[in-house]
Amino acid sequence: MEWLASRLKGFFINLPHAASGSPGSDPQVTNESARSRDQILQTLTDLSRAFQDIADRCLLVLHLEVRVHCFHYLIPLAKQGNYAIVANVESMDYDPLVVKLNKDISAIEEVMGAALQQHKFQYIFEGLGHLISCILINGAQYFKRISESGIKKMCRNIFVLQQNLTNITMSREADLDFASVGPALNKQTNIRTHKGG
């Protein structure tokens, strides 16, 4: 859409200016011709703006879609609410929802990286670490119980998300460091419940 908008704009910018009319030509015909040309140029200008508007909306939808994926996978992860796990090989694996989110983000990055200019690509992915951090920190309120192993598992989940985003944005997602603190703080408030259970 953006390409089409720029091509249209370039087309009518390069159109030759209307001639004032040759000597002896009918002024009425010349005026009608000039009016028609102006109407065509106005229509092309409006079309160019409409195409640019569609392009901007498409980019915004992509920006929002990546964030919707984060909510879709991470809110259910937080609402499971039981991280009072006992450490073993199986329990310390990454959560399946985190694995799915990472796969989705990587698939989107692969497609967008090949199709978009760098500044648009950055617009889609920048700030994603902050959003994920906020979702996980706010989700800690749903943890009914949490153990040391549960904290380690959540930190592993956060680390693998952080690593993936760092590979995509080429900058360290420091916001996710704060998310690692959430489960530990939650443990301090719920440790008695865990011991009593």
Solvent accessible surface area in square Angstrom, and as a share of the most:
residue,aa,sasa,rsa
1,M,99,0.44
2,E,61,0.27
3,W,171,0.60
4,L,64,0.32
5,A,1,0.01
6,S,62,0.40
7,R,147,0.54
8,L,29,0.15
9,K,100,0.42
10,G,27,0.26
11,F,112,0.47
12,F,32,0.13
13,I,118,0.60
14,N,120,0.61
15,L,51,0.26
16,P,108,0.68
17,H,169,0.75
18,A,57,0.44
19,A,87,0.68
20,S,111,0.71
21,G,34,0.33
22,S,74,0.48
23,P,138,0.87
24,G,88,0.85
25,S,47,0.30
26,D,73,0.38
27,P,97,0.61
28,Q,120,0.53
29,V,92,0.53
30,T,35,0.20
31,N,81,0.42
32,E,81,0.36
33,S,68,0.44
34,A,38,0.30
35,R,136,0.50
36,S,55,0.36
37,R,58,0.21
38,D,82,0.43
39,Q,122,0.54
40,I,101,0.51
41,L,36,0.18
42,Q,96,0.43
43,T,77,0.45
44,L,26,0.13
45,T,31,0.18
46,D,69,0.36
47,L,77,0.38
48,S,3,0.02
49,R,159,0.58
50,A,47,0.36
51,F,42,0.17
52,Q,58,0.26
53,D,62,0.32
54,I,76,0.39
55,A,17,0.13
56,D,76,0.39
57,R,155,0.56
58,C,68,0.41
59,L,32,0.16
60,L,81,0.40
61,V,91,0.52
62,L,46,0.23
63,H,34,0.15
64,L,89,0.44
65,E,75,0.34
66,V,1,0.01
67,R,31,0.11
68,V,91,0.52
69,H,42,0.19
70,C,0,0.00
71,F,86,0.36
72,H,116,0.52
73,Y,29,0.11
74,L,0,0.00
75,I,70,0.36
76,P,59,0.37
77,L,1,0.00
78,A,3,0.02
79,K,110,0.46
80,Q,104,0.46
81,G,0,0.00
82,N,93,0.48
83,Y,7,0.03
84,A,26,0.20
85,I,40,0.21
86,V,121,0.69
87,A,63,0.49
88,N,82,0.42
89,V,135,0.77
90,E,142,0.64
91,S,21,0.14
92,M,34,0.15
93,D,76,0.39
94,Y,80,0.31
95,D,11,0.06
96,P,94,0.59
97,L,37,0.18
98,V,0,0.00
99,V,57,0.33
100,K,105,0.44
101,L,0,0.00
102,N,20,0.10
103,K,138,0.58
104,D,36,0.19
105,I,0,0.00
106,S,43,0.28
107,A,55,0.43
108,I,29,0.15
109,E,52,0.23
110,E,130,0.58
111,V,91,0.53
112,M,24,0.11
113,G,43,0.41
114,A,96,0.74
115,A,76,0.59
116,L,45,0.22
117,Q,102,0.45
118,Q,116,0.52
119,H,115,0.51
120,K,29,0.12
121,F,18,0.07
122,Q,76,0.34
123,Y,88,0.34
124,I,0,0.00
125,F,1,0.00
126,E,100,0.45
127,G,44,0.42
128,L,0,0.00
129,G,0,0.00
130,H,100,0.45
131,L,34,0.17
132,I,0,0.00
133,S,5,0.03
134,C,48,0.29
135,I,13,0.07
136,L,11,0.05
137,I,70,0.36
138,N,94,0.48
139,G,4,0.04
140,A,9,0.07
141,Q,132,0.59
142,Y,93,0.36
143,F,8,0.03
144,K,139,0.59
145,R,85,0.31
146,I,0,0.00
147,S,12,0.08
148,E,107,0.48
149,S,15,0.10
150,G,0,0.00
151,I,23,0.12
152,K,122,0.52
153,K,26,0.11
154,M,3,0.01
155,C,42,0.25
156,R,96,0.35
157,N,1,0.00
158,I,3,0.01
159,F,116,0.49
160,V,27,0.16
161,L,1,0.01
162,Q,18,0.08
163,Q,90,0.40
164,N,23,0.12
165,L,1,0.00
166,T,41,0.24
167,N,95,0.49
168,I,14,0.07
169,T,29,0.17
170,M,162,0.72
171,S,63,0.40
172,R,153,0.56
173,E,18,0.08
174,A,53,0.41
175,D,51,0.26
176,L,0,0.00
177,D,56,0.29
178,F,130,0.54
179,A,1,0.00
180,S,35,0.23
181,V,76,0.44
182,G,9,0.09
183,P,5,0.03
184,A,37,0.29
185,L,99,0.49
186,N,20,0.10
187,K,27,0.11
188,Q,130,0.58
189,T,106,0.62
190,N,27,0.14
191,I,45,0.23
192,R,206,0.75
193,T,72,0.42
194,H,62,0.28
195,K,159,0.67
196,G,71,0.68
197,G,70,0.68
